[in-house]
Amino acid sequence: MLSVGLVGTWVYHLYDKTQYSKKRTEVFIKDSIAVAEAVRDSLQKIYTSTINELDTRLDSTRTNADSLTFQLNTKLDEIFKLKREIDYILKNRGSTKSDMKLAKEKIGELQGLIEELKGQKEMMEEEKKQLSSIMTQLSGEVSGLQQTMTKLDAENKVLKEKVNLASVFVASELKLIPVTTKNNKEQEINSANKAEKLIVSFTIQNNVNSYDNAEVYVIITQPDGSIFKPDIWESSSSLETYKGEKKGYTRKIKFEYEKGEPKSLIFSLNPDGFQKGSYSLQLYHNGYLIGKTTKTLN
């Protein structure tokens, strides 16, 4: 019941925060994570409590079973002892009337022990049934909690993915412009033989976070599939995507950023020569691909 209540609370809280997120996206994300983590912690406590209860109840049942087993063994020893004594009297041809009377008394004791033994056997059967019932019940409870925790882990993973996506920049107006200089003016050109440099420009924006030292990675792939790396110091460097992949890059751009600001960035590259074919521009932030475009030179 507590698990259902907590999950219900989380669902309501998430719905309520979703409505409010139109004004305060950042608050929604932080609160959603807090609620998800609180629910998961609560379920973990319930799970631990259930396991501890299982251990206690099993210990109690085991103690009772051990006690009954000891009593059963004691009764069996007494029964076998009486049986031997009765057998000895009955088989002894020299037994007297007094011996026969003693044998009758011992037979009465034997019958009483057998009745006690039957009662203890019934008790042990009942104990076994109770233990089986406890195991079935707790097995169902633990299985249900494990399924709930697995589901919550998956939901947390999705939520964290959304948080990560919300924290990255949105890129727009990506341009990859080959230019040549004519009459002291730069002109865009589509000829690989006449192109002199490459101008890269794009606009980025994020409505959730500000950054004191943001980093955006630019990857320019040439027609032959190689990555253009003009900076010798970064020629062996690579970025890591959110999937754990390593990628070489053309340039890393660092800058300060204020939340909500459309920030335009531009720089130029001067390769030794241009290849004919399609050039690809990709932008990465926090391991995520945030934009791409292509440019073909004849």
C-alpha positions as CSV (number, residue, x, y, z in Angstrom):
1,M,0.0,0.0,0.0
2,L,2.9,2.3,0.8
3,S,4.5,1.6,-2.6
4,V,1.2,2.3,-4.4
5,G,0.8,5.6,-2.4
6,L,4.3,6.7,-3.1
7,V,4.1,5.9,-6.9
8,G,0.7,7.7,-7.0
9,T,2.2,10.7,-5.3
10,W,5.1,10.7,-7.8
11,V,2.7,10.5,-10.8
12,Y,0.6,13.4,-9.5
13,H,3.7,15.4,-8.7
14,L,5.1,14.8,-12.2
15,Y,1.8,15.8,-13.8
16,D,1.6,18.9,-11.7
17,K,5.1,19.9,-12.5
18,T,4.6,19.2,-16.2
19,Q,1.9,21.8,-16.3
20,Y,4.1,24.3,-14.4
21,S,7.1,23.6,-16.7
22,K,5.8,25.9,-19.3
23,K,7.0,28.8,-17.1
24,R,9.8,27.1,-15.1
25,T,11.3,24.2,-17.0
26,E,14.4,24.1,-14.8
27,V,12.4,23.8,-11.6
28,F,10.3,21.0,-13.1
29,I,13.4,19.0,-14.0
30,K,15.0,19.3,-10.5
31,D,11.8,18.5,-8.7
32,S,11.1,15.5,-10.9
33,I,14.5,14.1,-10.2
34,A,14.0,14.6,-6.5
35,V,10.7,12.9,-6.4
36,A,11.9,10.0,-8.5
37,E,14.9,9.5,-6.2
38,A,12.7,9.8,-3.1
39,V,10.3,7.2,-4.4
40,R,13.2,4.9,-5.3
41,D,14.7,5.4,-1.8
42,S,11.4,4.6,-0.2
43,L,10.9,1.4,-2.2
44,Q,14.5,0.4,-1.3
45,K,13.6,0.8,2.4
46,I,10.4,-1.3,1.9
47,Y,12.4,-3.9,0.1
48,T,15.0,-4.1,2.8
49,S,12.3,-4.2,5.5
50,T,10.6,-7.1,3.7
51,I,13.9,-9.1,3.5
52,N,14.6,-8.4,7.2
53,E,11.1,-9.6,8.0
54,L,11.7,-12.7,6.0
55,D,14.9,-13.5,7.9
56,T,13.1,-13.0,11.2
57,R,10.2,-15.2,10.4
58,L,12.4,-17.9,8.9
59,D,14.6,-17.8,12.0
60,S,11.5,-18.2,14.2
61,T,10.2,-21.0,12.1
62,R,13.6,-22.7,12.0
63,T,13.9,-22.4,15.8
64,N,10.4,-23.9,16.2
65,A,11.2,-26.7,13.8
66,D,14.5,-27.4,15.5
67,S,12.7,-27.5,18.9
68,L,10.1,-29.9,17.5
69,T,12.8,-32.1,16.0
70,F,14.6,-32.3,19.3
71,Q,11.4,-33.3,21.1
72,L,10.6,-35.8,18.4
73,N,14.0,-37.4,18.7
74,T,13.6,-37.5,22.5
75,K,10.2,-39.2,22.2
76,L,11.6,-41.7,19.7
77,D,14.5,-42.6,22.0
78,E,12.0,-43.2,24.8
79,I,9.7,-45.3,22.6
80,F,12.6,-47.5,21.4
81,K,13.8,-47.9,25.0
82,L,10.3,-48.9,26.2
83,K,10.0,-51.3,23.2
84,R,13.3,-53.0,24.1
85,E,12.2,-53.3,27.7
86,I,8.8,-54.8,26.8
87,D,10.3,-57.2,24.3
88,Y,12.8,-58.4,26.9
89,I,10.0,-59.1,29.5
90,L,7.7,-60.8,27.0
91,K,10.4,-63.0,25.5
92,N,11.9,-64.0,28.9
93,R,10.3,-67.4,29.8
94,G,11.3,-66.7,33.4
95,S,9.2,-63.5,33.7
96,T,7.0,-63.4,36.8
97,K,3.5,-62.0,37.4
98,S,5.2,-58.8,38.7
99,D,7.2,-58.6,35.5
100,M,4.0,-58.9,33.4
101,K,2.4,-56.2,35.4
102,L,5.5,-54.0,34.7
103,A,5.3,-54.9,31.0
104,K,1.6,-53.8,31.0
105,E,2.5,-50.5,32.6
106,K,5.3,-50.0,30.1
107,I,2.9,-50.8,27.2
108,G,0.6,-48.1,28.6
109,E,3.5,-45.6,28.6
110,L,4.4,-46.7,25.1
111,Q,0.8,-46.0,23.9
112,G,0.9,-42.6,25.5
113,L,4.2,-41.7,23.8
114,I,2.9,-42.8,20.5
115,E,-0.1,-40.5,20.9
116,E,2.2,-37.6,21.8
117,L,4.3,-38.5,18.8
118,K,1.2,-38.3,16.5
119,G,0.4,-34.9,18.0
120,Q,3.9,-33.6,17.4
121,K,3.9,-34.9,13.9
122,E,0.7,-33.0,13.2
123,M,2.3,-29.9,14.7
124,M,5.3,-30.3,12.4
125,E,3.1,-30.7,9.4
126,E,1.2,-27.5,10.4
127,E,4.6,-25.8,10.8
128,K,5.6,-26.9,7.3
129,K,2.4,-25.5,5.9
130,Q,2.9,-22.2,7.6
131,L,6.4,-22.0,6.4
132,S,5.3,-22.8,2.9
133,S,2.6,-20.1,3.1
134,I,5.1,-17.5,4.4
135,M,7.6,-18.3,1.6
136,T,4.9,-18.0,-1.1
137,Q,3.6,-14.7,0.4
138,L,7.0,-13.1,0.8
139,S,8.1,-14.4,-2.6
140,G,5.2,-12.6,-4.2
141,E,5.9,-9.4,-2.2
142,V,9.6,-9.4,-3.1
143,S,8.9,-10.2,-6.8
144,G,6.4,-7.3,-6.9
145,L,8.9,-4.9,-5.3
146,Q,11.6,-6.0,-7.7
147,Q,9.3,-5.4,-10.7
148,T,8.3,-2.0,-9.3
149,M,12.0,-1.0,-8.7
150,T,12.9,-2.2,-12.2
151,K,10.1,-0.1,-13.7
152,L,11.2,2.9,-11.6
153,D,14.8,2.5,-12.7
154,A,13.7,2.5,-16.3
155,E,11.5,5.6,-15.7
156,N,14.4,7.3,-13.9
157,K,16.7,6.5,-16.9
158,V,14.2,8.0,-19.3
159,L,13.8,11.1,-17.0
160,K,17.6,11.5,-16.7
161,E,17.9,11.3,-20.5
162,K,15.3,14.0,-20.8
163,V,17.2,16.1,-18.3
164,N,20.4,15.6,-20.3
165,L,18.7,16.6,-23.5
166,A,17.2,19.6,-21.9
167,S,20.6,20.8,-20.8
168,V,22.2,20.7,-24.2
169,F,22.1,23.5,-26.7
170,V,19.7,23.7,-29.7
171,A,21.6,24.6,-32.8
172,S,20.2,26.4,-35.8
173,E,21.3,28.3,-38.9
174,L,24.3,26.0,-39.5
175,K,26.3,27.1,-42.5
176,L,29.4,25.7,-44.2
177,I,30.6,28.4,-46.7
178,P,33.6,28.0,-49.0
179,V,34.7,31.4,-50.1
180,T,37.2,33.0,-52.5
181,T,38.5,36.6,-52.5
182,K,37.7,38.8,-55.5
183,N,38.3,42.5,-55.6
184,N,39.2,42.4,-51.9
185,K,35.8,40.9,-51.1
186,E,35.0,37.4,-50.0
187,Q,32.5,35.6,-52.2
188,E,30.8,32.2,-51.6
189,I,31.9,29.7,-54.2
190,N,31.0,26.1,-55.0
191,S,34.3,25.3,-56.9
192,A,36.8,23.2,-55.0
193,N,39.6,24.5,-57.3
194,K,38.8,28.1,-56.6
195,A,37.9,27.9,-52.9
196,E,40.4,29.6,-50.6
197,K,38.9,29.1,-47.1
198,L,35.9,27.7,-45.2
199,I,33.7,29.8,-43.0
200,V,31.7,28.0,-40.3
201,S,28.8,29.7,-38.6
202,F,25.8,28.6,-36.4
203,T,23.5,29.8,-33.7
204,I,22.9,28.0,-30.4
205,Q,20.4,28.5,-27.6
206,N,19.4,26.9,-24.3
207,N,16.4,27.9,-22.2
208,V,17.4,25.9,-19.1
209,N,21.0,26.5,-18.2
210,S,23.6,29.2,-18.1
211,Y,27.3,28.2,-18.6
212,D,30.4,29.9,-17.3
213,N,32.5,27.8,-19.6
214,A,30.5,26.0,-22.3
215,E,32.1,23.8,-24.9
216,V,30.9,23.0,-28.3
217,Y,32.7,20.6,-30.6
218,V,32.8,21.1,-34.4
219,I,33.5,18.1,-36.7
220,I,34.1,18.7,-40.4
221,T,34.3,15.5,-42.4
222,Q,35.9,15.8,-45.9
223,P,34.7,14.0,-49.0
224,D,37.2,11.3,-48.6
225,G,35.8,10.5,-45.1
226,S,38.7,12.0,-43.1
227,I,38.1,14.6,-40.4
228,F,39.7,18.0,-41.1
229,K,42.1,18.8,-38.2
230,P,43.9,22.1,-38.8
231,D,45.1,22.4,-35.2
232,I,48.2,20.2,-34.6
233,W,47.6,20.4,-30.8
234,E,44.2,18.9,-31.0
235,S,45.0,16.4,-33.9
236,S,45.1,13.5,-31.5
237,S,42.2,14.7,-29.2
238,S,38.7,13.3,-29.3
239,L,35.3,13.9,-27.8
240,E,33.2,11.2,-26.1
241,T,29.5,10.9,-27.0
242,Y,26.8,10.0,-24.5
243,K,26.9,6.5,-25.8
244,G,30.6,6.2,-25.0
245,E,31.9,6.5,-28.5
246,K,35.1,8.4,-29.3
247,K,35.2,10.9,-32.1
248,G,37.9,13.1,-33.5
249,Y,36.9,16.7,-34.0
250,T,38.0,19.8,-36.0
251,R,37.7,22.5,-33.3
252,K,36.6,22.9,-29.7
253,I,34.9,26.3,-29.0
254,K,34.7,27.6,-25.4
255,F,32.5,30.5,-24.4
256,E,30.3,31.9,-21.6
257,Y,26.6,31.6,-22.1
258,E,23.5,33.3,-20.5
259,K,20.3,31.2,-20.3
260,G,17.9,31.9,-23.2
261,E,20.4,33.9,-25.2
262,P,20.6,33.1,-29.0
263,K,24.4,33.1,-29.4
264,S,25.9,33.2,-32.9
265,L,29.4,31.8,-33.4
266,I,31.6,32.0,-36.5
267,F,35.1,31.1,-37.4
268,S,37.1,30.3,-40.6
269,L,39.4,27.5,-41.6
270,N,42.2,27.6,-44.2
271,P,42.9,24.1,-45.6
272,D,45.8,23.5,-47.9
273,G,43.4,22.5,-50.6
274,F,39.7,21.5,-51.2
275,Q,38.4,18.2,-52.3
276,K,35.5,17.8,-54.7
277,G,32.5,16.2,-53.1
278,S,30.4,16.6,-50.0
279,Y,31.6,18.2,-46.8
280,S,29.8,17.4,-43.6
281,L,29.5,19.7,-40.5
282,Q,28.4,18.2,-37.1
283,L,28.0,20.0,-33.8
284,Y,28.3,18.2,-30.4
285,H,27.5,19.5,-26.9
286,N,27.8,17.3,-23.7
287,G,28.2,14.3,-25.9
288,Y,25.0,14.9,-27.9
289,L,24.7,15.7,-31.6
290,I,22.9,19.0,-31.7
291,G,23.1,19.9,-35.4
292,K,24.5,19.0,-38.8
293,T,24.6,20.2,-42.4
294,T,26.4,19.5,-45.6
295,K,28.0,21.4,-48.5
296,T,29.0,20.0,-51.9
297,L,31.9,21.4,-53.9
298,N,32.2,20.8,-57.7
